[in-house]
Amino acid sequence: MHETQFVATGDQVHKHHVATTLNYWDDPGDGSHPTPIFIGRGRITNERPHRAHNFMVTDISGDEDKYLLDTHGFQYCYHESHEKEFKDEQKIQTKYYEECKQLLKEITGASHVRIFNHKVRRGPTQWHHLGLKNLANRGPVTRTHVDQSYTGAELRLRWEFPKEADELVKRRYQIINIWRPIETILKDPIAVAGADSVPDADLVGAEMTEDDFKGESWVVRHNPSHQWYYKHRMTPRDVLLIKCFDSDSSVARRSLHSAFEDPTYYNGESRQSIEVRCLVCYDA
């Protein structure tokens, strides 16, 4: 594959659009369910077949304000964290979690945020295919997906709030991932798809068990109409909010996401990033 770079003039931002491939679930066409994924005891098993398809991923640098959670299913924002290394689990789960909760409340107006887990990624590209199934080698996920299906979102809500869930499902709630670089991102950036370019018919529920929680995510059937975006050269101050679910059906409800390979940085150092998964609840 090749990379195309658009050099702007005047006050415009230099764009770095990327021609690449994105991996979609290889639907066998016989009605069978996607192969379940198991994560736990320090290991991961993911044997789902995927197939690469060509796409152009559009660099939105300079146009970030045009893409919002309720219109596209994702949103970029500027936020500096006091945490820099993300190596101390206690600091992540106390100080950084609190920063993430406040950030989401400010952006969404939500009344309550429950963080249910996080993932730090420092491993190599294609770590699954390299046989690195130990989670200590966790690298970028180069497969198009949504972390929770509509069913999976309610399963997670009921798991986190077993006593309050019957009341919470009557009000608006969301699942939003907060994705942040630990070092400036060149190799294996993350792409997000505009929600309005992805019909529900392209999404297939897929079982995923993590520790004791059996949930459901979405794998994706290929559709050339999907529109993919990213921000080139994200720094630790650049945060991407990815909506995985929204109970409000009048707005964008979810955004596909996937890491992808940029040929320009093929031989670069492994990407370092952290994503925090959040249940976002409202009073009405």
N, C-alpha and C positions, 0 to 999 in steps of 0.2 A: 504493500500500500504506500501511498505518498501523502505528503502533508502540503497544505496550501496556506500561505501566509498573506494576509491582505495588509498592505502598508498604507496607512491613512495619512492625510495631510492636515495642516492647520492644528486645531485643538482636538481633533478626533483621536481616539485610542487606537493603537495598533492591534489588529485582530489576528488571532492565531487559530483559524478553523482547521479541523483535522479530519482527513479522510482515513477511516479506520474500519475495523470490524467490531460488531457487538454480538455476543453469544446469546442465542435464544433457545428455549426448550425445544428439543427435537421431538415433536409430537409423533408417536408411532401411528396415529390415525386409527387405532383399533378401540378407542374409548377407554383404555386402561389409565389408571391414575399415575401421576408422576411418582417416581421412586422416593420413598420417605428419606429424610435427613435425620441423623442422630448426632447430637452434640452433648458431650459430658465426659466426666472423669479425665479431662485434659485432652480429649481426642474428638475428631469429627469424622463422620462417614457421609460422603456425598457422592453418589454414583449416578446422578441424573445425567442423561445424555443431552448435550447441547450442540448447536451448529452455528457457525459464524456467518454473519450477513454483513454486507457493506453498508456503511452509513457515513454521512458527513455530520460531524458534531460541531455545532455553531458556538463560537466564543462570544459570550454576552458582555465581555468587559466594556465598561463605559455605559452600558445600558441596563445595569442591574435593577434599577428602580421600575423597570417595565415588567418584572417577573415577581409575582406575589403568591403567597400561599393559597389564597382563595381564587386566584385566576389561573395559575399554572400548576399549583401543587408543590412549589418550591420557592425559596426566597433566600437571597444572599444579604448578609448584613455585616457591618464592621463591629467587632467586639474584641477587646483585649483582655485576656485572662491573666490572673496572677500566677497561674500554674504554667510552667514552661516545658518541663521534661516528661511529665505523665508516666513516671516510673514507680511512684509510691501509691499503692492502691488506697491506702487510708486517706491521703490527700485528695485523690480523685473523688472518692465517695463522700467526702465531707465538703471541702472547700470548692472543688470544681462543680460538684453537683449543685451546690447552692447558687453558684454563678449561673448555671444553666437554667435553673428554675426561675430566677429573677429575669433573665433575658427573655424567656418565653412568655412570662406574665406581662412584661412590658410590650412585647410585640403583638401578642394575641388578645390581651385583656382578660385572659383566663383567671379563674379564682384559685385553682389548685393545680399543681404539677407533681406527679409521682414518677420518679425515675426508676425504671425496673431493671436496667442493666446497661453496660457499656462494653465497647470493644476497642482495644488498642491494636493497631496493625503496623507491623514493622517487617514482615516477611517478604519474600521475593514474589515476583509475578508468577502466575500459574502454579502456586504452591500446592494446590490440590493435585495437579497433573504430575508434579515432581515427586509425589508420594509422601509429602510432608503433612501427615495427618495430625501431628501433635499441635495443639493450639498455641504452643510457644512459638511456632513458626507462622502464625496467622498473618496472611498477606491480603492484598486487595481481592475483592470478589469480582471477577470478570464475567459475571453472568447476570443478565437482565432479570430483575425481580422486584417484588414489593414485600416488605417484611411481614405484613399482616394482610390477609384477605378480609373482607367484610365480616365473615364468620370468625376469623382468627382474632380480629380486634376485640370482639365481645368476649371471646374466650380469655384473652389477656386481661380485660377489665375485670371479669369475674374472678380470675386467679388473684389479682392484686387487691381487689376490694370485695371479698366474699360476702360480707354482711351488708355493704351499701350498694351493691351492684344493681339490685332491682330498682332502686331509685335513680342511680346514676344513668342508666340506659334511657331514662325518660327525658334527659337533658342532653345538650350537645356535649360530645367528647371527641377527642382526636388522639392520634398517636403521631408524634413528630420526632424525627431524629435530628440531633444537632451534630453536624459533621465539621470537624476542624483539623487543618493540617498541624502537625507537630513541628515540621520543617517545611519550608517553601516547596510546593508541589510542582514537579516537572514530569517525572516518570509516573505513569499509571494514574492520571487524574480521574475524577469521578464525574460521570455524566448523569443528567436527569432528563426525563422526557416530559414535555408539556402534557398536562392531564387531558386537555381537550383533543389531543391527537391520538389518544389511546382508548378505544371503546372497551366496555366491560367484556365483550365477547372474546377479546384477545387474552384474557386473564383466566388462569386455571388454578383452582385451589390445590395446594400441595402440603402434605403433612410434614411438620418439622418438630422434633422433640428435643428440647434443651434441658438437661438435668431432669427434673421431674415434671416439667411442663410440656404437655402435648398441644401444640398450636397449629395454625395453618397460615402459610404464606401464599403468595401468588407467583407462579412461573408464567412465562409469557410466550404466546405464539407470535411468530414473526409477522410483521406487517410493515411494508415499506413506507407507509404514511406516518409512522411514528416520527416525531420531531425531537431531536436530541440537542441538549445544550450543556455547556460547562463554562467555567471561568478559568482562563489561562493564568498560570503562575500564582495560584492562591498562596497566601502567607498565613502564618498562625493567627493573624488578626482578621482573616476572612473566614466567616462562618457560613455554612450552607445549612438551611433548614429544609428538611425533606419530609413532606407530609405522606405518611403511610396510610392514614385513615382519617375520615371525618364523617361523623354521623349526620351532618347537615348535607343533604343531597342537592341543595341549590347552589353549591360552590364546588370548586375542584376538590375531589375526594381523595386522590392518591397520585403519586408520581413514581413511575419506574425509575430505577437507578442502577448503575453498573460502573465499575472501573473500566477503563479502556486503555489500549496501548497507543501512545503517540510515537510514531517511528523516529521523530527527531531526538527523543530521549531514550531510545531503546536500551542503550548501554549505561544509563544513569544509575545512581544508587537507589535502593529500594525505598518506596514511599513510606512515610511515617504519618499516621493520622489517628484520630480518636473519634468515635461516634457514640453518642449518648442517646438512649431510647427513652422516650417520655410519654406518659399518659397525661393528657391535658384536659381538664374538666372545667365546666362552666356552671354558673348558678342558674342559668336559664337556657 
